Amino acid sequence: MQRRSFLKDAGLLLTGASILPKISHAESLDNTPFKVDSWAAVRQQFLLQTDYIHMALMLLASHPKPVRDAIDYHRKMLDANPCGYWESQYPTMEDSIAQSAGKFFDVDPKEIALTDSTTMGLAMLYNGFRLTENDEVLTTVHDHYSTEKSLEFAAAKSNTTIRRITLYEDPAKASVDEIVTALTNGITTKTKLVAVTWVHSCTGVKLPIKVMTDAVRAVSAKQGRRIYFAVDGVHATGIENFSIKDLGCDFFVASTHKWIFGPRGTGILWAKKDTWNQLSPTIPAFSNYAYGMWLGMVPDGKIPFGDWCTPGGFHSFEHRWALPKAFEFHTQIGRDKIESRSHELSTLLKNNLMEMKNITLHTPASPSLSAAINCFEVAGFKNPDTVVAKLHVKKIIASSSPYRVSYVRLTPCILNSEEEVQTCLKALQTLNA
């Protein structure tokens, strides 16, 4: 049953969908693909200030033209007739986003819940996960504030124990064996959930998720019980060319407004079908099924994860409904090309940083254990924010890692060039404390 139908039957429909704003052909949404013949052509799709070198887009992305245009189109329609446009588009657009995300991540769209950020996804996952006082959650000392606090909030409700382990002692020298051994040794007979971050924004280390998944599965088989594996994948999504299915994890969380250049305030939470019984919704859904069951117009039954766990309420719909354009943009460029280019620029940066006497690089040199976050210290500077400020004066936008131990970060992406990387290196060579 369509949501519009049961709202109409219940007398809850506020406005007719036929009364829609008229937008001229020139203002209609343009679906013409842009020409991808160079990285410079990709850069031209963005409105980034050209007098700055942008090396911190990992925090929040600029929107490419197709995404900007889609946001602008939906905004105009909503401004012209908010109720009419929302009623006519909501069920279709929400489904379209799930379909687009499912195709991009190579999973069933019904396994995807739409969120506003990585933090929202983590909170929904860990606060909704079924835990008891007899369970234990295994996580690491390398995870972000959002993971730590979400787990703490969940544990406080269920009296669950949280154990944090160290996966590597020296991030620059981290190895697959060291990481997997630490993980395996950290699992106990009480561990029900393992929660990790794929790419650590504190050190730049990229965990070998597929190998770790296999290790968790091996321990599960040995103990004869299910241990669930959850991954915060935000800083790999948009860099690495991967399928969630190939990773083998049970849950996957990521925002889509960082490396994918998606609309600000968008993200996804994915849950494998055989894990749905482990999660309870945190925010009531507005899906056809969930709302229809509450109205008594849809029979009680098993609701797909995406329909049950996507938070209801009113969102920034002009942004959310533009998300498919970001997936299309990324796919058109080529995910394999993006991965290769991203690693190429980061490798160029790291190889030169390792040769500089005033730099201590804390990120692994190998692309197999790093993505595009590069963390380092500059001799003579105790506070990384001082380095960031000095680079800003030189028209280079860097960042510092917001952790108890903080480093300077340069995070090149496909919008940067080799020349910009070299300019950053020269600036670092001439820094004086």
Beta strands, then each sheet from edge to edge (+ up, - down):
strand 1: 53-54
strand 2: 112-115
strand 3: 136-140
strand 4: 161-165
strand 5: 191-197
strand 6: 228-232
strand 7: 251-255
strand 8: 267-271
strand 9: 359-361
strand 10: 374-378
strand 11: 396-397
strand 12: 399-400
strand 13: 408-410
sheet 1: 1+ 11+
sheet 2: 2+ 8- 7+ 6+ 5+ 3+ 4+
sheet 3: 9+ 10- 13+ 12-
end
